[in-house]
């Protein structure tokens, strides 16, 4: 009986640690995995390095993603995607004006 009473605080502490630390971490990992598996062509994303771009290709076998960054195509590991800004099905494919590109013809001089 003394053995159970002596171990009870330790067991309660382990239960609290599980509920406050381990379970939320597992939940976050599951959400991230679901986000990466739902990645598709046309999604506007941000990488872990802060690079903004649009998904051009998703390679399931190599777990890579090709990102279009204003005409420059870069290949990243799928897990390098930090977040999806807009889904392709929700926003459609953004045009150049939405990406923030500017051509000399469209520049306004303030003389």
Buried (B, 14 or more C-beta within 10 A) or exposed (E): EEEEEEEEEEEEEEEEEEEEEEEEEEEEEEEBEEBBEEBEBBBBBBBEEEBBBBBBEBEEEEEBBBBBBEEEEBEBEBEBBBEBBBBBEEEEEBEEEEBEEEEEEEEEEEE
